[in-house]
């Protein structure tokens, strides 16, 4: 039995998130089905991040245990021949038997993309939030900086998130503009359900002038989802990298 580490890219538009679910097509289920066809047996794939429906990835990491003699250098291509075009195994490698794609994760980096141009960007529309109109990026940066550090992010968690602790450490939260595109990068040791999308929705409220950057302090202190801004659409979010 070998432990295999996979780096996976996917367009999440047509999937109900990463995690296998009854009556829904998911990324995990689709890759597991390809692995079963290739290796001839039921294989469980464990992914570091359970991305939501419609969320994309260029840095998802997963592991599985295989008895197949297929060399790791050939495994990625063999799986890609069986996978749909919107999922690709970018890398497959033999890993230490103790490697745990979930438990060994140190931090995760997500990027959220907003397009502010007036005309819908049809070639990018599946991978951004098209929000026409000006946003004050400098104020968004000020607000984002207030989120860095170890804090209670309960105000940025979906109401359905029932985890015991809502304390997380954000290592980086930055906002950058390139022409009509605005990118928000968030790296943390872990995330609550919908946390990044709720952060982005809140930063947009700052950028459009509804709130001043200092209002972030009040949102954090409230520990109440209703204190923060609306959730940003899933299509703009991409898992960029998992750090170990």
Order of alpha helices (4+ residues) and beta strands (2+ residues): beta-alpha-beta-beta-alpha-beta-beta-beta-alpha-beta-beta-beta-alpha-alpha-beta
